[in-house]
Amino acid sequence: MRPAHEENIAGGRTQFLGSHTLQDAVLRHLQTLAESTQRLSPALTDTHPAIPWRRLAAFRNVLVHNYLGIDLESIWDIIQRDVPPLKCAIVAMLAREA
């Protein structure tokens, strides 16, 4: 089973940009993801220094407080470029904690 945000973008960029429902779902998932990373301990986040943890917190604030000013092309780029390494880091953290 793949994460919800991956299901929401499975149809590709054109489908994402053409559907307000998909956009809303993806933005909500990104908001939850960014919020959740703020709850990780410094000891845990220090194990993955390549992840810009503080920028994730700032990104969450943009999603929450600047909803009407969000550039969906940038969101698509973030999903494609930044989410996969974050997913790898979190999967590694979870494996380590298990």
C-alpha positions in Angstrom: 0.0 0.0 0.0 1.5 3.4 -0.9 1.1 6.6 1.1 -2.0 8.7 0.4 0.0 11.5 -1.2 1.4 9.0 -3.7 -2.0 7.8 -4.6 -3.1 11.4 -5.2 -0.3 12.1 -7.6 -0.4 8.7 -9.4 -2.3 10.3 -12.4 0.6 12.7 -13.1 1.1 16.4 -13.2 -1.7 17.2 -15.6 -4.3 15.4 -13.5 -3.0 17.0 -10.3 -3.0 20.5 -11.8 -6.5 19.9 -13.3 -8.2 18.7 -10.1 -9.0 20.9 -7.1 -9.9 17.8 -5.1 -6.4 16.3 -5.7 -4.7 19.6 -5.0 -6.6 19.9 -1.7 -5.8 16.3 -0.7 -2.1 16.7 -1.6 -1.8 20.0 0.2 -3.4 18.6 3.3 -1.1 15.5 3.3 1.9 17.8 2.9 0.7 19.9 5.8 0.3 16.9 8.0 3.7 15.5 6.9 5.4 18.8 7.7 3.6 19.2 11.0 4.6 15.6 12.0 8.2 16.2 11.3 8.2 19.0 13.9 7.4 16.4 16.5 10.5 14.4 15.9 13.3 14.6 18.5 16.5 16.5 17.7 18.4 13.2 18.3 16.4 11.6 15.6 16.5 14.4 13.1 20.3 14.7 13.6 20.7 11.2 12.2 19.6 12.7 8.8 21.3 16.1 8.5 20.7 16.3 4.7 17.0 16.8 5.3 16.2 20.5 5.8 14.0 20.0 8.9 13.6 23.8 9.7 12.6 24.4 6.1 9.9 21.8 6.5 8.5 23.7 9.5 8.6 26.9 7.4 6.9 25.1 4.5 4.1 23.9 6.8 3.5 27.6 7.8 3.3 28.6 4.2 0.8 25.8 3.5 -1.4 26.8 6.5 -1.2 30.6 6.4 -0.7 31.4 2.7 -3.2 28.9 1.2 -4.5 31.2 -1.5 -1.0 32.2 -2.6 0.4 28.7 -3.1 2.0 28.0 -6.5 0.8 24.6 -7.6 3.7 24.2 -10.0 6.1 24.6 -7.1 4.1 22.1 -5.1 4.4 19.6 -7.9 8.2 20.2 -8.0 8.4 19.7 -4.2 6.5 16.4 -4.4 8.8 15.1 -7.1 12.1 16.4 -5.8 11.9 16.7 -2.0 9.3 14.2 -0.8 11.1 11.0 -2.0 14.3 11.7 0.1 12.2 12.7 3.1 10.3 9.4 2.7 13.5 7.5 2.7 14.8 9.3 5.8 11.6 8.6 7.7 11.5 5.0 6.7 15.1 4.6 7.9 14.1 6.3 11.2 11.2 4.0 11.7 13.3 0.9 11.0 15.9 2.1 13.4 13.3 2.7 16.1 11.7 -0.7 15.6 
